[in-house]
Amino acid sequence: MFKMQKYQRIAKKIYQLLPQYEDMTDEQLQQQTAILRTKLETGNHLASLLPEAFAVVIEADKRVLGLTPYYVQVLGGIALFFGNIAEIKTGEGKTLVATMPLYTRALLGYKGNYLITANQYLAERDGQSMGKVFEWLGLTVGIGGSDDDDFETKYRLYNADIIYTTHSKLGFDYLFDNLGSELSEQVVTRFNFAIIDEIDAVLLDGAQTALVISGSPKVQSNYYQISDWFVKSLQKDDYEYSDDKRRVWFTKSGLLKIAQYFDIDDIYDQQYIDLYRHIVLALQANYLKQKGRDYVVDKGKVLLLDVVNGRTMPGVKMQGGIHQAIEAKESVEVTSETKILGTISYQSLFKQFKSLSGMTGTAKTDEKEFMETYHLEVMSIPTNKPTQRVDESDKIYVSNQTKIEQSIEAVKQGIRDRRPVLIETGSVSMSDLYSLVLLQHKIPHNLLNAKTAVREKQIIKDAGRAMSVTLATSMAGRGTDIKLTNEAKNNGGLKVIGTERMTSKRIDNQLRGRSGRQGEPGESVFFVSLEDKMIVENSPKWVRRTRKSLERKIADKKLDSNTKLNSQRFKKVMDKAQKKFGNAEIQSRKNTLAFDTILSGQRERIYTARNKVMAGDQGYFEVIMTQSIRRVIEKFCDDSKNISYEAIADFVFNNMQSDYPLKDILSVKKEELNKKRVVDFLNQLSEDLLKKSLNRIRNAQQLNHFKKLVILRAIDRAWVDQLDYLQQLKNMVNGRGMAQHKPINEFGKEARRHFFDMEDQIYTNIFRSMMLSAIIIKSDGAIDIEFP
Ligand SMILES: Nc1ncnc2c1ncn2[C@@H]1O[C@H](COP(=O)(O)OP(=O)(O)OP(=O)(O)O)[C@@H](O)[C@H]1O
């Protein structure tokens, strides 16, 4: 509240200054950018210039776009400038709000000021329309970007004062930057200020999705099928779930069945690790992942559903083998697993920004999590016009069947009132089921879900007409602007009917928000029953007993099945069940974040090391090379307890020279074969071999480049293996038994241990590449390198 008062005081200052800018000519107003920048250069603090900068944008918005920001929009802009989440209801003009803080932040001249949109279309639409204002005021704007942009185009995009792009584009470009070999080719280098549009969708709903760049396919495994057959044969007591139903593992009887089915004594034995991994994946695919909720099967392919908006995500696969396990479960062709070249979660990506803020219509319900996890405060910005939408309290029934019948009655009433109706379901499968029921009642309707997405534009266009009935999943959630016809407005506006409580109050609110935009009339109501999955799985036992007793009364005709359960007691049951489910989701996001923090820490170390190599010089490469030689040779001698001629020969063939003459392998007597002698011999040999091969590259620049490539490649190959290992480790620790065991602790310990092993691997990779790479000098002097 205190903050809000402060912002109101700032807003007052802005409005006091405004007349002065209104009186300026266009030219004078345009000169303000340079004037403000000079003030900054001469020591003024950016925040102290905020009133002037905002006043400039307000006047420019008016002149260039013909839109004067409302007072509440100015307040929203101030909240964003100071790094808060501004909760601004749908349709209130968030796009315009962003112009004020973006311009002000970009005045400093630091690059890397972003408006992050939910999709490419919005980046282009908003970037093009709002970009006019920035350009008019003398700033540069970068918009969108496409996958096949050349370096120049990318550079221009990311070097603009203000950039409109999507979260995934930014993330992928950042990852690609860290796969390259030249610092000068990196484009996403500055993370100054970002406003994330629909921030709750990106940071909360999208918390479980990481961006992944896949590389080459791995060797195809044939365990998927057999593991799937096995887990399908299990009984209920062969596996159990964690309380929050996010994890599943084998019980004693399950483990016994594994032993019998695969005829092995100890599945935990190291030699069965790969089989065990596949059985765990099959268990998770069959008993955690749900068709219609997590994915759909279309034309023989498993397509994941985006939790944020219910759309399919073609080409996106879950990592670590779970995608393939689902394919086996659904009896479609098992695709090949690929190695991960780079991955980053949205949390890690956005945590890099010096200042982060966000806008959304729905954040207040989850303000605690935003504060705890991201240190972002949620500020509710009032609407410009009072809200007219009527949010009715839930209609609660005993049985699912009655609930559906009564919701259909509500649809019919909406049609009789000649209003548009939007019915929302929680999953694709529920929307299919509802569609059938509507057909049985002869109610014509449009079905909008992941399977009908191609007709989305047309469906939404029709959804605001009087008597139009639209049935949708969360696809009709964010950003869906249902425009009402005049007749629809006069008849009470859009009627939103929820057919079950969604996964959180925030998502319920998101759906309600489709109606009553910009002070229009509207209504929302949810139909729920004691049989709803959310209620059954998240309520205390007495609720089930009460339901049974009510069912008996209905059967005995002592109670009408259509009776609504109006008492506060049942309303509380609904709220509590949703809260319990929501808490499990929060916990699950925290878990993911904890896993991710470990991975991020390792990624940062690797990327920092890569950057150091890319910036490195001759001397630096020399140090690394010498270090590699020393470490690899010493490790070999430490690891082989009894150093033998055979072991040395094996080491030389595999790491130094594949056709080294056997007779030259250390001409000393067996008794004199000790560590020191071997180390000396190998050091000398590596020096000779290296000299011979490097002397062929006469050009110093080429030589440096070769060394840099060798080191980068060594890091990248080891990192790819580490990423692969971490993915598998995550699945494995989550699939290990016992409710009280803490997967994250095991993960942390193992991940750390493996990271140190990886460092050894990097040195070995460098060593081998130096010794074994074939250097081909072409006639024009260019060199080709064939790495081992
Ligand atoms: N100050 C203003 N004066 C007049 N019209 C405005 C103003 N601000 C925004 N609008 C108009 O309001 C409409 C909605 O704006 P916008 O799409 O930015 O809303 P939104 O908050 O992003 O909505 P959603 O949550 O649905 O994306 C647009 O047509 C825009 O031109």
The ligand as a Gaussian input file, in Angstrom:
#p B3LYP/6-31G(d) Opt

LIG

0 1
 N       -5.489000       4.799000     -23.293000
 C       -6.223000       4.198000     -24.222000
 N       -7.153000       4.881000     -24.883000
 C       -7.900000       4.264000     -25.824000
 N       -7.796000       2.974000     -26.163000
 C       -6.872000       2.242000     -25.536000
 C       -6.034000       2.812000     -24.540000
 N       -5.233000       1.842000     -24.077000
 C       -5.520000       0.719000     -24.762000
 N       -6.514000       0.948000     -25.633000
 C       -7.103000      -0.025000     -26.556000
 O       -7.597000      -1.122000     -25.788000
 C       -7.506000      -2.331000     -26.532000
 C       -6.896000      -3.427000     -25.676000
 O       -5.537000      -3.192000     -25.497000
 P       -4.512000      -4.371000     -25.280000
 O       -4.672000      -5.407000     -26.328000
 O       -3.197000      -3.769000     -25.045000
 O       -5.087000      -4.958000     -23.920000
 P       -4.498000      -6.046000     -23.002000
 O       -4.532000      -5.528000     -21.635000
 O       -3.163000      -6.465000     -23.522000
 O       -5.514000      -7.223000     -23.181000
 P       -5.286000      -8.814000     -23.161000
 O       -5.075000      -9.154000     -21.742000
 O       -6.516000      -9.361000     -23.731000
 O       -4.088000      -9.062000     -24.021000
 C       -6.707000      -2.003000     -27.779000
 O       -7.594000      -1.907000     -28.863000
 C       -6.074000      -0.656000     -27.475000
 O       -5.880000       0.132000     -28.632000

